[in-house]
Amino acid sequence: MRSGAMRVTVLSSVAVLVAAGLHAPRAFAQGTEDPCRALAQGKTRYRAGAARHVVFAVAARYGTTEVVVTECARTGRSWKAVLTAPGHVGRNGYAEPGAKREGDGMSPSGSYSMTEAFGEGDPGTRLPYRRLRESGDCWGSTIGDRRYNRYYRGACLPADEDLSQIMENGPYRQAVVIDYNRPPDSPVVQGNGSAIFMHVGVGQTAGCVSMARPVLESVMRTLRPRDRIMMGTSRALFRR
């Protein structure tokens, strides 16, 4: 649960987030697929649906933990890139579509809604926001437990995520829930993976998508229910 180097480029005409080294990430500079253009041209393997903003987390290949995070905003019938920055995913990279399992150290591939957020204080998101307490905020990861891949309040089971403690340590000071293996996108399937979030960090994760806090908070301020994330390798996300 860690994120990329502090290097951010915002492509909005009205704002620039500044961090060390202001230029496009190398993968984008080498001319890899422009996610927003692909979305506008119908070249993505997943549809945006009712989303007004789509966040992409694109890896060059399976096995790598480094991704390019791009946020695209709908403008009429087109899509405009408003932010691009480096990020990271699971320590074993992306799982192939449908192959993610609990504890495999991989991030799921696919398109998922983002319907809630949590952390130490609302940065101004339109998503429902849960302010975490000093203790007792948990997310189920115990296979077979009825709270699997759900938030609950109480004493966290040993295999579950102690959100309060992880917030204290840093990563969950801000986080957005990715609706992988959970409603409204799908029913919860025991063992298929849990606790998949976008969160603060500076390196590889256990399966989440991590990025620098200024980047994440910028994205959070634009998100609303029904916005989506498309995550995976370039080949898994785009038609050629």
KOLSE-438239 format. One record per residue (C-alpha): residue in three letters; x, y, z. Coordinates in steps of 0.2 Angstrom, whole numbers, always signed. Example, Ala and Ser with C-alpha at 12.3 -4.5 7.8 and 13.67 -1.06 7.14 Angstrom:
REM KOLSE-438239
<'ALA'; <+62; -22; +39>>;
<'SER'; <+68; -5; +36>>;
REM end
This chain:
REM KOLSE-438239
<'MET'; <+0; +0; +0>>;
<'ARG'; <+13; +13; -6>>;
<'SER'; <+13; +26; -20>>;
<'GLY'; <+24; +34; -33>>;
<'ALA'; <+37; +47; -34>>;
<'MET'; <+32; +65; -30>>;
<'ARG'; <+30; +70; -48>>;
<'VAL'; <+14; +78; -54>>;
<'THR'; <+8; +86; -70>>;
<'VAL'; <-10; +93; -71>>;
<'LEU'; <-16; +96; -88>>;
<'SER'; <-31; +107; -83>>;
<'SER'; <-31; +124; -91>>;
<'VAL'; <-34; +132; -74>>;
<'ALA'; <-23; +123; -62>>;
<'VAL'; <-6; +114; -59>>;
<'LEU'; <-2; +103; -45>>;
<'VAL'; <+17; +106; -41>>;
<'ALA'; <+28; +92; -34>>;
<'ALA'; <+46; +88; -38>>;
<'GLY'; <+50; +87; -56>>;
<'LEU'; <+36; +95; -66>>;
<'HIS'; <+34; +85; -82>>;
<'ALA'; <+24; +70; -89>>;
<'PRO'; <+28; +53; -83>>;
<'ARG'; <+40; +43; -94>>;
<'ALA'; <+27; +30; -100>>;
<'PHE'; <+16; +44; -106>>;
<'ALA'; <+31; +53; -114>>;
<'GLN'; <+35; +38; -124>>;
<'GLY'; <+18; +39; -133>>;
<'THR'; <+8; +25; -124>>;
<'GLU'; <-10; +25; -126>>;
<'ASP'; <-19; +42; -122>>;
<'PRO'; <-33; +35; -111>>;
<'CYS'; <-45; +50; -113>>;
<'ARG'; <-43; +50; -132>>;
<'ALA'; <-46; +31; -132>>;
<'LEU'; <-62; +34; -121>>;
<'ALA'; <-68; +47; -133>>;
<'GLN'; <-65; +36; -148>>;
<'GLY'; <-73; +21; -141>>;
<'LYS'; <-56; +11; -140>>;
<'THR'; <-58; +6; -122>>;
<'ARG'; <-63; -12; -118>>;
<'TYR'; <-75; -5; -104>>;
<'ARG'; <-89; +9; -106>>;
<'ALA'; <-89; +24; -95>>;
<'GLY'; <-108; +23; -92>>;
<'ALA'; <-115; +38; -83>>;
<'ALA'; <-98; +43; -76>>;
<'ARG'; <-93; +61; -78>>;
<'HIS'; <-75; +57; -73>>;
<'VAL'; <-65; +41; -76>>;
<'VAL'; <-48; +38; -68>>;
<'PHE'; <-36; +26; -77>>;
<'ALA'; <-22; +17; -68>>;
<'VAL'; <-12; +9; -83>>;
<'ALA'; <+3; -2; -82>>;
<'ALA'; <+14; -6; -97>>;
<'ARG'; <+13; -25; -93>>;
<'TYR'; <+9; -38; -81>>;
<'GLY'; <+21; -40; -66>>;
<'THR'; <+25; -21; -65>>;
<'THR'; <+20; -11; -50>>;
<'GLU'; <+21; +6; -58>>;
<'VAL'; <+6; +14; -66>>;
<'VAL'; <+2; +30; -75>>;
<'VAL'; <-14; +38; -66>>;
<'THR'; <-24; +49; -78>>;
<'GLU'; <-41; +57; -74>>;
<'CYS'; <-52; +61; -88>>;
<'ALA'; <-67; +72; -88>>;
<'ARG'; <-82; +71; -99>>;
<'THR'; <-84; +87; -110>>;
<'GLY'; <-99; +85; -121>>;
<'ARG'; <-96; +70; -132>>;
<'SER'; <-77; +70; -129>>;
<'TRP'; <-66; +67; -114>>;
<'LYS'; <-52; +79; -108>>;
<'ALA'; <-37; +74; -97>>;
<'VAL'; <-36; +85; -82>>;
<'LEU'; <-22; +76; -72>>;
<'THR'; <-9; +63; -75>>;
<'ALA'; <+3; +57; -62>>;
<'PRO'; <+13; +42; -57>>;
<'GLY'; <+6; +28; -45>>;
<'HIS'; <+8; +10; -40>>;
<'VAL'; <-2; -5; -38>>;
<'GLY'; <+0; -23; -30>>;
<'ARG'; <+17; -29; -26>>;
<'ASN'; <+14; -43; -40>>;
<'GLY'; <+6; -31; -52>>;
<'TYR'; <-11; -33; -60>>;
<'ALA'; <-20; -50; -60>>;
<'GLU'; <-28; -54; -77>>;
<'PRO'; <-47; -50; -78>>;
<'GLY'; <-56; -61; -67>>;
<'ALA'; <-41; -69; -59>>;
<'LYS'; <-39; -58; -43>>;
<'ARG'; <-39; -68; -27>>;
<'GLU'; <-37; -64; -8>>;
<'GLY'; <-19; -62; -3>>;
<'ASP'; <-11; -64; -20>>;
<'GLY'; <-3; -47; -19>>;
<'MET'; <-11; -42; -35>>;
<'SER'; <-23; -28; -40>>;
<'PRO'; <-39; -32; -50>>;
<'SER'; <-40; -28; -68>>;
<'GLY'; <-57; -20; -74>>;
<'SER'; <-68; -6; -73>>;
<'TYR'; <-76; -2; -56>>;
<'SER'; <-87; +12; -49>>;
<'MET'; <-81; +23; -34>>;
<'THR'; <-96; +26; -22>>;
<'GLU'; <-88; +31; -5>>;
<'ALA'; <-72; +38; +3>>;
<'PHE'; <-64; +39; +20>>;
<'GLY'; <-50; +46; +29>>;
<'GLU'; <-45; +58; +43>>;
<'GLY'; <-55; +73; +35>>;
<'ASP'; <-66; +77; +20>>;
<'PRO'; <-55; +86; +7>>;
<'GLY'; <-71; +92; -2>>;
<'THR'; <-77; +76; -12>>;
<'ARG'; <-95; +74; -17>>;
<'LEU'; <-93; +55; -13>>;
<'PRO'; <-101; +50; +4>>;
<'TYR'; <-86; +52; +16>>;
<'ARG'; <-83; +42; +32>>;
<'ARG'; <-71; +51; +45>>;
<'LEU'; <-61; +37; +53>>;
<'ARG'; <-60; +37; +72>>;
<'GLU'; <-44; +33; +82>>;
<'SER'; <-49; +15; +84>>;
<'GLY'; <-62; +3; +79>>;
<'ASP'; <-64; +6; +60>>;
<'CYS'; <-62; -11; +51>>;
<'TRP'; <-64; -18; +34>>;
<'GLY'; <-67; -37; +32>>;
<'SER'; <-54; -48; +24>>;
<'THR'; <-58; -64; +33>>;
<'ILE'; <-64; -77; +20>>;
<'GLY'; <-80; -85; +26>>;
<'ASP'; <-85; -71; +38>>;
<'ARG'; <-101; -62; +34>>;
<'ARG'; <-92; -45; +34>>;
<'TYR'; <-80; -50; +20>>;
<'ASN'; <-76; -35; +9>>;
<'ARG'; <-87; -24; +20>>;
<'TYR'; <-84; -10; +32>>;
<'TYR'; <-88; -13; +50>>;
<'ARG'; <-86; -5; +67>>;
<'GLY'; <-79; -14; +82>>;
<'ALA'; <-64; -26; +86>>;
<'CYS'; <-55; -30; +69>>;
<'LEU'; <-52; -48; +66>>;
<'PRO'; <-33; -53; +64>>;
<'ALA'; <-35; -55; +45>>;
<'ASP'; <-45; -39; +43>>;
<'GLU'; <-39; -22; +39>>;
<'ASP'; <-38; -10; +54>>;
<'LEU'; <-43; +6; +45>>;
<'SER'; <-39; +17; +60>>;
<'GLN'; <-22; +10; +62>>;
<'ILE'; <-18; +11; +44>>;
<'MET'; <-24; +29; +44>>;
<'GLU'; <-12; +33; +58>>;
<'ASN'; <+2; +25; +49>>;
<'GLY'; <-2; +36; +33>>;
<'PRO'; <-9; +27; +19>>;
<'TYR'; <-28; +29; +24>>;
<'ARG'; <-27; +47; +28>>;
<'GLN'; <-36; +48; +12>>;
<'ALA'; <-44; +34; +3>>;
<'VAL'; <-58; +30; -10>>;
<'VAL'; <-67; +13; -11>>;
<'ILE'; <-65; +4; -27>>;
<'ASP'; <-81; -6; -29>>;
<'TYR'; <-72; -22; -34>>;
<'ASN'; <-81; -38; -28>>;
<'ARG'; <-94; -28; -20>>;
<'PRO'; <-111; -19; -23>>;
<'PRO'; <-116; -10; -33>>;
<'ASP'; <-105; -18; -46>>;
<'SER'; <-107; -36; -41>>;
<'PRO'; <-111; -47; -26>>;
<'VAL'; <-97; -51; -14>>;
<'VAL'; <-89; -67; -18>>;
<'GLN'; <-79; -75; -3>>;
<'GLY'; <-60; -76; -7>>;
<'ASN'; <-60; -66; -23>>;
<'GLY'; <-52; -51; -15>>;
<'SER'; <-56; -37; -3>>;
<'ALA'; <-51; -20; +3>>;
<'ILE'; <-47; -13; -14>>;
<'PHE'; <-45; +6; -13>>;
<'MET'; <-36; +21; -20>>;
<'HIS'; <-25; +28; -6>>;
<'VAL'; <-10; +39; -1>>;
<'GLY'; <+7; +31; -3>>;
<'VAL'; <+24; +31; -11>>;
<'GLY'; <+26; +13; -17>>;
<'GLN'; <+19; -4; -21>>;
<'THR'; <+3; -10; -12>>;
<'ALA'; <-5; -26; -7>>;
<'GLY'; <-18; -24; -21>>;
<'CYS'; <-24; -6; -20>>;
<'VAL'; <-19; +9; -31>>;
<'SER'; <-8; +22; -22>>;
<'MET'; <-2; +39; -27>>;
<'ALA'; <+4; +55; -19>>;
<'ARG'; <-8; +63; -7>>;
<'PRO'; <-10; +80; -17>>;
<'VAL'; <-14; +70; -32>>;
<'LEU'; <-27; +59; -23>>;
<'GLU'; <-35; +74; -15>>;
<'SER'; <-36; +83; -31>>;
<'VAL'; <-45; +68; -39>>;
<'MET'; <-56; +66; -24>>;
<'ARG'; <-63; +84; -25>>;
<'THR'; <-69; +80; -43>>;
<'LEU'; <-77; +63; -40>>;
<'ARG'; <-96; +60; -37>>;
<'PRO'; <-106; +44; -36>>;
<'ARG'; <-106; +34; -53>>;
<'ASP'; <-88; +40; -58>>;
<'ARG'; <-77; +25; -62>>;
<'ILE'; <-59; +19; -62>>;
<'MET'; <-52; +8; -76>>;
<'MET'; <-37; -1; -70>>;
<'GLY'; <-25; -14; -78>>;
<'THR'; <-12; -16; -92>>;
<'SER'; <-13; -6; -108>>;
<'ARG'; <-18; -22; -117>>;
<'ALA'; <-32; -26; -105>>;
<'LEU'; <-39; -9; -106>>;
<'PHE'; <-38; -3; -124>>;
<'ARG'; <-42; -10; -141>>;
<'ARG'; <-29; -9; -154>>;
REM end
